[in-house]
Amino acid sequence: MSYKTKIVQFIILLFLGCFSINGQSKTYFGVKGGLNLTFFKVSESNFGFIPGSDAGYYTGAFCNIKIDETYSVQPEVLYILLNDFEFLNVPFYVKYEMAHGLNILIGPSINYFFDFFSNKLKIRADLSTSYNITKNLDFHVKYALGFKELTPNSLFLGIGYRI
């Protein structure tokens, strides 16, 4: 079975699990999107690594499952387009409400690069913060940290809408 098939199966199982929990009033779904800035290092012959960056966009969906008044878990599936490169970012967050409407999210993310690397599956660490503008609308900033030189770091700026 190919990596692409395994990733698609994982995403389907993740969201089916969220739908099965949806009967509880503390679970909700949403969509999000925004700007993605990706930072990477490019090897330039004898000059070493030269930093570079590129801008793109992302769109996706999330499921928030409330654990108690301040903690929840939030899996997401994001499609990212960066020039000619496409990849999926699937973070699994632990979400903590620091103050009314202000949240911090932290967790690992699995990334599948459709055509960027020969090793297409990468794991990164994500740190995010969000602020609820209204009950259904939030603004979020996320930083995804790559663990190896060839895994780019990314900054996400966007909005989310609770359905």
MDTraj code that builds the backbone (N, CA, C; nanometers):
import mdtraj as md
import numpy as np

residues = "MET SER TYR LYS THR LYS ILE VAL GLN PHE ILE ILE LEU LEU PHE LEU GLY CYS PHE SER ILE ASN GLY GLN SER LYS THR TYR PHE GLY VAL LYS GLY GLY LEU ASN LEU THR PHE PHE LYS VAL SER GLU SER ASN PHE GLY PHE ILE PRO GLY SER ASP ALA GLY TYR TYR THR GLY ALA PHE CYS ASN ILE LYS ILE ASP GLU THR TYR SER VAL GLN PRO GLU VAL LEU TYR ILE LEU LEU ASN ASP PHE GLU PHE LEU ASN VAL PRO PHE TYR VAL LYS TYR GLU MET ALA HIS GLY LEU ASN ILE LEU ILE GLY PRO SER ILE ASN TYR PHE PHE ASP PHE PHE SER ASN LYS LEU LYS ILE ARG ALA ASP LEU SER THR SER TYR ASN ILE THR LYS ASN LEU ASP PHE HIS VAL LYS TYR ALA LEU GLY PHE LYS GLU LEU THR PRO ASN SER LEU PHE LEU GLY ILE GLY TYR ARG ILE".split()
xyz = np.array([
    [0.0843, -0.1165, 0.0000],
    [0.0000, 0.0000, 0.0000],
    [0.0902, 0.1247, 0.0000],
    [0.0589, 0.2203, -0.0826],
    [0.1425, 0.3392, -0.0960],
    [0.1219, 0.4350, 0.0214],
    [0.2187, 0.5267, 0.0413],
    [0.2076, 0.6277, 0.1458],
    [0.0844, 0.7143, 0.1246],
    [0.0572, 0.7487, -0.0001],
    [-0.0574, 0.8347, -0.0297],
    [-0.1871, 0.7677, 0.0155],
    [-0.2013, 0.6387, -0.0094],
    [-0.3195, 0.5649, 0.0322],
    [-0.3292, 0.5596, 0.1842],
    [-0.2167, 0.5371, 0.2515],
    [-0.2160, 0.5334, 0.3980],
    [-0.2542, 0.6687, 0.4566],
    [-0.2038, 0.7770, 0.3988],
    [-0.2376, 0.9102, 0.4482],
    [-0.3865, 0.9375, 0.4311],
    [-0.4407, 0.9050, 0.3155],
    [-0.5831, 0.9261, 0.2906],
    [-0.6661, 0.8436, 0.3887],
    [-0.6281, 0.7185, 0.4145],
    [-0.7002, 0.6353, 0.5105],
    [-0.6934, 0.6941, 0.6507],
    [-0.5766, 0.7440, 0.6901],
    [-0.5607, 0.8055, 0.8215],
    [-0.6529, 0.9258, 0.8356],
    [-0.6580, 1.0101, 0.7347],
    [-0.7419, 1.1301, 0.7391],
    [-0.8899, 1.0920, 0.7484],
    [-0.9303, 0.9926, 0.6713],
    [-1.0702, 0.9484, 0.6742],
    [-1.1050, 0.8935, 0.8129],
    [-1.0186, 0.8102, 0.8698],
    [-1.0437, 0.7561, 1.0036],
    [-1.0486, 0.8653, 1.1096],
    [-0.9609, 0.9640, 1.0971],
    [-0.9573, 1.0754, 1.1912],
    [-1.0906, 1.1490, 1.1923],
    [-1.1413, 1.1809, 1.0749],
    [-1.2656, 1.2567, 1.0689],
    [-1.3889, 1.1703, 1.0949],
    [-1.3840, 1.0412, 1.0650],
    [-1.4944, 0.9525, 1.1032],
    [-1.5032, 0.9431, 1.2552],
    [-1.3874, 0.9403, 1.3199],
    [-1.3864, 0.9421, 1.4661],
    [-1.4476, 1.0687, 1.5211],
    [-1.4211, 1.1797, 1.4575],
    [-1.4800, 1.3065, 1.5006],
    [-1.6311, 1.3057, 1.4799],
    [-1.6777, 1.2498, 1.3684],
    [-1.8215, 1.2441, 1.3430],
    [-1.8913, 1.1554, 1.4443],
    [-1.8261, 1.0473, 1.4871],
    [-1.8890, 0.9593, 1.5848],
    [-1.8994, 1.0273, 1.7213],
    [-1.8125, 1.1216, 1.7491],
    [-1.8160, 1.1954, 1.8747],
    [-1.9098, 1.3148, 1.8654],
    [-1.9502, 1.3517, 1.7450],
    [-2.0281, 1.4729, 1.7232],
    [-2.1604, 1.4748, 1.7982],
    [-2.2101, 1.3599, 1.8439],
    [-2.3334, 1.3563, 1.9201],
    [-2.3201, 1.4316, 2.0519],
    [-2.2000, 1.4447, 2.1007],
    [-2.1774, 1.5200, 2.2229],
    [-2.1770, 1.6689, 2.1896],
    [-2.2344, 1.7496, 2.2774],
    [-2.2467, 1.8927, 2.2482],
    [-2.1135, 1.9664, 2.2548],
    [-2.0082, 1.9016, 2.3024],
    [-1.8802, 1.9688, 2.3182],
    [-1.7872, 1.9491, 2.1991],
    [-1.8382, 1.8985, 2.0894],
    [-1.7588, 1.8763, 1.9694],
    [-1.8128, 1.9626, 1.8571],
    [-1.7219, 2.0287, 1.7847],
    [-1.7652, 2.1069, 1.6695],
    [-1.6620, 2.0976, 1.5584],
    [-1.7062, 2.1333, 1.4389],
    [-1.6235, 2.1302, 1.3191],
    [-1.6071, 2.2712, 1.2656],
    [-1.5063, 2.2883, 1.1807],
    [-1.4865, 2.4181, 1.1199],
    [-1.3971, 2.4096, 0.9979],
    [-1.3847, 2.5223, 0.9321],
    [-1.2962, 2.5354, 0.8166],
    [-1.1992, 2.6489, 0.8448],
    [-1.0844, 2.6442, 0.7803],
    [-0.9851, 2.7506, 0.8001],
    [-0.9044, 2.7695, 0.6735],
    [-0.8384, 2.8817, 0.6659],
    [-0.7537, 2.9105, 0.5517],
    [-0.6757, 3.0378, 0.5739],
    [-0.5772, 3.0602, 0.4873],
    [-0.4977, 3.1806, 0.4998],
    [-0.3670, 3.1736, 0.4241],
    [-0.2716, 3.2530, 0.4687],
    [-0.1402, 3.2689, 0.4073],
    [-0.0403, 3.1744, 0.4715],
    [0.0438, 3.1125, 0.3897],
    [0.1498, 3.0245, 0.4363],
    [0.2830, 3.0796, 0.3886],
    [0.3746, 3.1038, 0.4815],
    [0.5119, 3.1442, 0.4481],
    [0.6029, 3.0282, 0.4851],
    [0.6759, 2.9760, 0.3884],
    [0.7634, 2.8610, 0.4116],
    [0.9082, 2.9059, 0.4007],
    [0.9868, 2.8645, 0.4988],
    [1.1281, 2.9006, 0.5060],
    [1.2114, 2.7742, 0.4883],
    [1.3097, 2.7793, 0.4026],
    [1.3917, 2.6618, 0.3759],
    [1.5356, 2.7045, 0.3518],
    [1.6250, 2.6059, 0.3516],
    [1.7667, 2.6304, 0.3239],
    [1.8019, 2.5631, 0.1926],
    [1.8708, 2.6347, 0.1075],
    [1.9104, 2.5831, -0.0228],
    [2.0623, 2.5765, -0.0277],
    [2.1149, 2.4629, -0.0701],
    [2.2600, 2.4473, -0.0810],
    [2.3081, 2.5145, -0.2095],
    [2.4040, 2.6047, -0.1979],
    [2.4617, 2.6770, -0.3126],
    [2.6091, 2.6430, -0.3255],
    [2.6405, 2.5354, -0.3941],
    [2.7785, 2.4902, -0.4195],
    [2.8668, 2.5030, -0.2973],
    [2.9719, 2.5813, -0.3085],
    [3.0684, 2.5964, -0.1994],
    [3.0326, 2.7093, -0.1036],
    [2.9175, 2.7723, -0.1238],
    [2.8806, 2.8856, -0.0398],
    [2.8010, 2.8447, 0.0837],
    [2.7697, 2.7165, 0.0980],
    [2.6935, 2.6693, 0.2132],
    [2.5442, 2.6827, 0.1902],
    [2.4710, 2.6899, 0.3003],
    [2.3253, 2.6993, 0.2917],
    [2.2814, 2.8450, 0.2891],
    [2.1953, 2.8773, 0.1968],
    [2.1400, 3.0113, 0.1836],
    [1.9913, 3.0027, 0.2168],
    [1.9441, 3.0850, 0.3113],
    [1.8023, 3.0790, 0.3463],
    [1.7151, 3.1343, 0.2336],
    [1.5990, 3.0745, 0.2191],
    [1.5019, 3.1206, 0.1216],
    [1.3634, 3.1120, 0.1807],
    [1.2686, 3.1771, 0.1176],
    [1.1306, 3.1689, 0.1638],
    [1.0373, 3.1808, 0.0446],
    [0.9166, 3.1331, 0.0629],
    [0.8156, 3.1393, -0.0410],
    [0.6800, 3.1560, 0.0245],
    [0.5871, 3.2177, -0.0454],
    [0.4526, 3.2395, 0.0068],
    [0.3524, 3.1580, -0.0731],
    [0.2529, 3.1083, -0.0049],
    [0.1449, 3.0329, -0.0665],
    [0.0199, 3.0491, 0.0165],
    [-0.0727, 2.9573, 0.0001],
    [-0.1942, 2.9630, 0.0794],
    [-0.2298, 2.8236, 0.1290],
    [-0.3203, 2.8191, 0.2252],
    [-0.3687, 2.6911, 0.2769],
    [-0.5188, 2.7000, 0.3026],
    [-0.5810, 2.5853, 0.2978],
    [-0.7230, 2.5726, 0.3282],
    [-0.7447, 2.4344, 0.3875],
    [-0.8441, 2.4217, 0.4728],
    [-0.8677, 2.2910, 0.5323],
    [-0.9831, 2.2894, 0.6285],
    [-0.9863, 2.1828, 0.7081],
    [-1.0946, 2.1613, 0.8040],
    [-1.0362, 2.1165, 0.9374],
    [-1.1143, 2.1370, 1.0432],
    [-1.0727, 2.0937, 1.1759],
    [-1.1914, 2.0409, 1.2539],
    [-1.1602, 1.9656, 1.3578],
    [-1.2593, 1.9102, 1.4502],
    [-1.2079, 1.9404, 1.5903],
    [-1.2902, 2.0043, 1.6740],
    [-1.2489, 2.0366, 1.8098],
    [-1.3314, 1.9531, 1.9068],
    [-1.2621, 1.8781, 1.9929],
    [-1.3270, 1.7899, 2.0889],
    [-1.2915, 1.8391, 2.2291],
    [-1.3888, 1.8941, 2.2979],
    [-1.3681, 1.9524, 2.4305],
    [-1.3468, 1.8410, 2.5337],
    [-1.2420, 1.8550, 2.6150],
    [-1.2137, 1.7599, 2.7223],
    [-1.2709, 1.8125, 2.8533],
    [-1.2404, 1.9381, 2.8844],
    [-1.2986, 2.0063, 2.9997],
    [-1.3098, 2.1545, 2.9659],
    [-1.3237, 2.2388, 3.0647],
    [-1.3462, 2.3818, 3.0394],
    [-1.2286, 2.4525, 2.9715],
    [-1.1070, 2.4047, 2.9923],
    [-0.9905, 2.4733, 2.9349],
    [-0.9130, 2.3902, 2.8332],
    [-0.9311, 2.2592, 2.8305],
    [-0.8555, 2.1730, 2.7390],
    [-0.9460, 2.1081, 2.6352],
    [-0.8892, 2.0920, 2.5155],
    [-0.9554, 2.0166, 2.4095],
    [-0.8474, 1.9591, 2.3178],
    [-0.8875, 1.8695, 2.2286],
    [-0.7972, 1.8208, 2.1245],
    [-0.8550, 1.8671, 1.9916],
    [-0.7658, 1.9001, 1.8997],
    [-0.8107, 1.9537, 1.7716],
    [-0.7274, 1.8971, 1.6572],
    [-0.7747, 1.7912, 1.5919],
    [-0.7082, 1.7452, 1.4697],
    [-0.7501, 1.8326, 1.3515],
    [-0.6598, 1.8492, 1.2566],
    [-0.6866, 1.9305, 1.1385],
    [-0.6326, 1.8599, 1.0139],
    [-0.6854, 1.8966, 0.8998],
    [-0.6324, 1.8544, 0.7709],
    [-0.6240, 1.9795, 0.6852],
    [-0.5018, 2.0164, 0.6447],
    [-0.4799, 2.1371, 0.5664],
    [-0.4135, 2.1022, 0.4333],
    [-0.4668, 2.1581, 0.3273],
    [-0.4064, 2.1457, 0.1948],
    [-0.3274, 2.2740, 0.1710],
    [-0.1998, 2.2589, 0.1345],
    [-0.1126, 2.3754, 0.1182],
    [-0.0605, 2.3787, -0.0250],
    [-0.0716, 2.4937, -0.0863],
    [-0.0196, 2.5161, -0.2207],
    [0.0859, 2.6247, -0.2116],
    [0.2061, 2.5913, -0.2554],
    [0.3201, 2.6809, -0.2475],
    [0.3870, 2.6813, -0.3841],
    [0.3577, 2.7816, -0.4648],
    [0.4009, 2.7850, -0.6044],
    [0.3533, 2.6584, -0.6749],
    [0.4466, 2.5755, -0.7237],
    [0.4081, 2.4515, -0.7918],
    [0.4029, 2.3317, -0.6974],
    [0.4300, 2.3517, -0.5695],
    [0.4356, 2.2423, -0.4737],
    [0.3057, 2.2328, -0.3950],
    [0.2629, 2.1087, -0.3725],
    [0.1422, 2.0824, -0.2954],
    [0.1762, 1.9846, -0.1842],
    [0.1178, 2.0077, -0.0665],
    [0.1334, 1.9089, 0.0396],
    [0.0187, 1.9175, 0.1388],
    [0.0025, 1.8089, 0.2144],
    [-0.0973, 1.8028, 0.3204],
    [-0.0279, 1.8191, 0.4535],
    [-0.0886, 1.8946, 0.5416],
    [-0.0415, 1.9140, 0.6782],
    [-0.1544, 1.8628, 0.7681],
    [-0.1243, 1.7609, 0.8499],
    [-0.2258, 1.7018, 0.9372],
    [-0.1760, 1.7111, 1.0818],
    [-0.2037, 1.8236, 1.1482],
    [-0.1626, 1.8371, 1.2880],
    [-0.2657, 1.7759, 1.3832],
    [-0.2173, 1.7344, 1.4983],
    [-0.3032, 1.6871, 1.6061],
    [-0.2656, 1.7684, 1.7295],
    [-0.3515, 1.8631, 1.7658],
    [-0.3209, 1.9591, 1.8722],
    [-0.3853, 1.9238, 2.0052],
    [-0.3165, 1.9612, 2.1112],
    [-0.3770, 1.9771, 2.2424],
    [-0.3982, 2.1282, 2.2540],
    [-0.5211, 2.1664, 2.2825],
    [-0.5590, 2.3082, 2.2852],
    [-0.5894, 2.3491, 2.4291],
    [-0.5303, 2.4610, 2.4715],
    [-0.5492, 2.5132, 2.6060],
    [-0.5993, 2.6562, 2.5968],
    [-0.7118, 2.6849, 2.6628],
    [-0.7643, 2.8220, 2.6652],
    [-0.6962, 2.8974, 2.7790],
    [-0.6057, 2.9906, 2.7419],
    [-0.5281, 3.0659, 2.8401],
    [-0.6118, 3.1743, 2.9072],
    [-0.6948, 3.2407, 2.8301],
    [-0.7838, 3.3460, 2.8772],
    [-0.9080, 3.3400, 2.7903],
    [-1.0082, 3.4135, 2.8251],
    [-1.1332, 3.4091, 2.7483],
    [-1.1065, 3.4421, 2.6007],
    [-1.1189, 3.3410, 2.5147],
    [-1.1000, 3.3601, 2.3708],
    [-0.9576, 3.3466, 2.3212],
    [-0.8587, 3.3388, 2.4089],
    [-0.7184, 3.3277, 2.3692],
    [-0.6706, 3.1851, 2.3972],
    [-0.6238, 3.1167, 2.2913],
    [-0.5867, 2.9760, 2.3010],
    [-0.4435, 2.9540, 2.2553],
    [-0.3827, 2.8492, 2.3113],
    [-0.2540, 2.8025, 2.2626],
    [-0.2732, 2.6558, 2.2230],
    [-0.2158, 2.6187, 2.1082],
    [-0.2274, 2.4831, 2.0552],
    [-0.0874, 2.4307, 2.0283],
    [-0.0628, 2.3069, 2.0660],
    [0.0687, 2.2484, 2.0446],
    [0.0523, 2.1000, 2.0118],
    [0.1382, 2.0520, 1.9227],
    [0.1327, 1.9103, 1.8891],
    [0.2129, 1.8778, 1.7648],
    [0.2192, 1.7500, 1.7333],
    [0.2914, 1.7062, 1.6135],
    [0.2043, 1.7241, 1.4895],
    [0.2689, 1.7277, 1.3748],
    [0.1947, 1.7273, 1.2487],
    [0.2637, 1.6316, 1.1521],
    [0.1815, 1.5598, 1.0796],
    [0.2302, 1.4714, 0.9740],
    [0.2119, 1.5470, 0.8434],
    [0.3151, 1.5477, 0.7629],
    [0.3101, 1.6205, 0.6364],
    [0.3399, 1.5253, 0.5221],
    [0.2565, 1.5329, 0.4206],
    [0.2780, 1.4533, 0.3009],
    [0.3033, 1.5490, 0.1854],
    [0.4248, 1.5446, 0.1299],
    [0.4642, 1.6304, 0.0196],
    [0.4398, 1.5562, -0.1111],
    [0.3503, 1.6066, -0.1941],
    [0.3151, 1.5378, -0.3182],
    [0.4316, 1.5311, -0.4166],
    [0.5123, 1.6380, -0.4255],
    [0.6166, 1.6388, -0.5281],
    [0.7397, 1.7200, -0.4883],
    [0.7655, 1.7347, -0.3601],
    [0.8743, 1.8217, -0.3156],
    [1.0005, 1.7442, -0.2781],
    [0.9844, 1.6271, -0.2197],
    [1.0972, 1.5475, -0.1715],
    [1.0850, 1.4045, -0.2217],
    [1.1961, 1.3320, -0.2201],
    [1.1876, 1.1897, -0.2519],
    [1.1275, 1.1135, -0.1333],
    [1.1601, 1.1532, -0.0106],
    [1.0960, 1.0986, 0.1091],
    [0.9769, 1.1888, 0.1388],
    [0.8601, 1.1496, 0.0977],
    [0.7443, 1.2375, 0.0961],
    [0.6772, 1.2595, 0.2313],
    [0.7008, 1.1746, 0.3285],
    [0.6355, 1.1850, 0.4576],
    [0.7302, 1.2491, 0.5585],
    [0.6883, 1.3580, 0.6195],
    [0.7707, 1.4308, 0.7170],
    [0.6891, 1.4553, 0.8432],
    [0.7568, 1.4635, 0.9562],
    [0.6918, 1.4969, 1.0825],
    [0.7508, 1.6277, 1.1315],
    [0.6618, 1.7164, 1.1745],
    [0.7042, 1.8457, 1.2268],
    [0.6357, 1.8698, 1.3609],
    [0.6823, 1.9702, 1.4314],
    [0.6203, 2.0135, 1.5563],
    [0.5511, 2.1468, 1.5303],
    [0.4278, 2.1601, 1.5747],
    [0.3503, 2.2817, 1.5525],
    [0.3212, 2.3522, 1.6841],
    [0.3323, 2.4829, 1.6809],
    [0.2931, 2.5686, 1.7924],
    [0.2033, 2.6758, 1.7343],
    [0.0850, 2.6900, 1.7918],
    [-0.0127, 2.7814, 1.7354],
    [-0.0817, 2.8585, 1.8463],
    [-0.1332, 2.9734, 1.8107],
    [-0.2181, 3.0506, 1.9003],
    [-0.3381, 3.0988, 1.8201],
    [-0.4502, 3.1093, 1.8863],
    [-0.5696, 3.1584, 1.8186],
    [-0.6456, 3.2510, 1.9123],
    [-0.7188, 3.3424, 1.8518],
    [-0.8030, 3.4336, 1.9288],
    [-0.9428, 3.4317, 1.8685],
    [-1.0426, 3.4035, 1.9510],
    [-1.1814, 3.3993, 1.9056],
    [-1.2351, 3.5412, 1.8936],
    [-1.2527, 3.5872, 1.7705],
    [-1.3089, 3.7202, 1.7449],
    [-1.4572, 3.7191, 1.7805],
    [-1.5276, 3.6147, 1.7376],
    [-1.6666, 3.5897, 1.7753],
    [-1.6752, 3.4436, 1.8160],
    [-1.7955, 3.3977, 1.8482],
    [-1.8132, 3.2563, 1.8842],
    [-1.7729, 3.1644, 1.7698],
    [-1.7949, 3.2074, 1.6451],
    [-1.7692, 3.1216, 1.5296],
    [-1.6466, 3.1599, 1.4470],
    [-1.5838, 3.2712, 1.4741],
    [-1.4727, 3.3200, 1.3912],
    [-1.3487, 3.3405, 1.4764],
    [-1.2349, 3.2875, 1.4284],
    [-1.1093, 3.3100, 1.5005],
    [-0.9991, 3.3512, 1.4046],
    [-0.8977, 3.4140, 1.4618],
    [-0.7745, 3.4486, 1.3912],
    [-0.6663, 3.3619, 1.4531],
    [-0.5816, 3.3016, 1.3687],
    [-0.4776, 3.2141, 1.4233],
    [-0.3427, 3.2376, 1.3551],
    [-0.2392, 3.2089, 1.4321],
    [-0.1007, 3.2141, 1.3859],
    [-0.0374, 3.0819, 1.4281],
    [0.0302, 3.0171, 1.3334],
    [0.0910, 2.8870, 1.3622],
    [0.2327, 2.8847, 1.3071],
    [0.3231, 2.8237, 1.3828],
    [0.4588, 2.8025, 1.3357],
    [0.4852, 2.6526, 1.3364],
    [0.5235, 2.5982, 1.2213],
    [0.5552, 2.4562, 1.2084],
    [0.7061, 2.4425, 1.1946],
    [0.7657, 2.3676, 1.2844],
    [0.9108, 2.3525, 1.2903],
    [0.9512, 2.2180, 1.2322],
    [1.0325, 2.2218, 1.1254],
    [1.0846, 2.0990, 1.0648],
    [1.1996, 2.0455, 1.1471],
    [1.2102, 1.9128, 1.1570],
    [1.3145, 1.8515, 1.2388],
    [1.4450, 1.8282, 1.1650],
    [1.4437, 1.8318, 1.0328],
    [1.5657, 1.8081, 0.9555],
    [1.5885, 1.9253, 0.8618],
    [1.7104, 1.9366, 0.8083],
    [1.7432, 2.0464, 0.7169],
    [1.6491, 2.0536, 0.5981],
    [1.6095, 1.9379, 0.5468],
    [1.5282, 1.9368, 0.4267],
    [1.3792, 1.9532, 0.4523],
    [1.3382, 1.9607, 0.5784],
    [1.1983, 1.9839, 0.6102],
    [1.1822, 2.1325, 0.6386],
    [1.1093, 2.2032, 0.5559],
    [1.0985, 2.3481, 0.5746],
    [1.0154, 2.3858, 0.6967],
    [1.0491, 2.4993, 0.7560],
    [0.9689, 2.5584, 0.8617],
    [0.8643, 2.6471, 0.7953],
    [0.7489, 2.6612, 0.8598],
    [0.6411, 2.7397, 0.7995],
    [0.5725, 2.8265, 0.9025],
    [0.5236, 2.9400, 0.8566],
    [0.4433, 3.0313, 0.9369],
    [0.3086, 3.0436, 0.8677],
    [0.2028, 3.0220, 0.9444],
    [0.0664, 3.0282, 0.8929],
    [-0.0073, 3.1444, 0.9585],
    [-0.0757, 3.2252, 0.8795],
    [-0.1596, 3.3342, 0.9295],
    [-0.2957, 3.3185, 0.8643],
    [-0.4007, 3.3060, 0.9445],
    [-0.5300, 3.2842, 0.8822],
    [-0.6478, 3.3013, 0.9733],
    [-0.7635, 3.2646, 0.9217],
    [-0.8864, 3.2695, 0.9953],
    [-0.9534, 3.1321, 0.9919],
    [-1.0317, 3.1048, 1.0965],
    [-1.1068, 2.9817, 1.1033],
    [-1.2522, 3.0136, 1.1292],
    [-1.3400, 2.9305, 1.0764],
    [-1.4837, 2.9511, 1.0966],
    [-1.5452, 2.8236, 1.1477],
    [-1.6083, 2.8329, 1.2633],
    [-1.6741, 2.7194, 1.3275],
    [-1.8107, 2.6976, 1.2616],
    [-1.8361, 2.5745, 1.2215],
    [-1.9627, 2.5418, 1.1541],
    [-2.0657, 2.4981, 1.2568],
])
top = md.Topology()
chain = top.add_chain()
for i, resn in enumerate(residues, 1):
    res = top.add_residue(resn, chain, resSeq=i)
    for name in ("N", "CA", "C"):
        top.add_atom(name, md.element.get_by_symbol(name[0]), res)
traj = md.Trajectory(xyz[None], top)
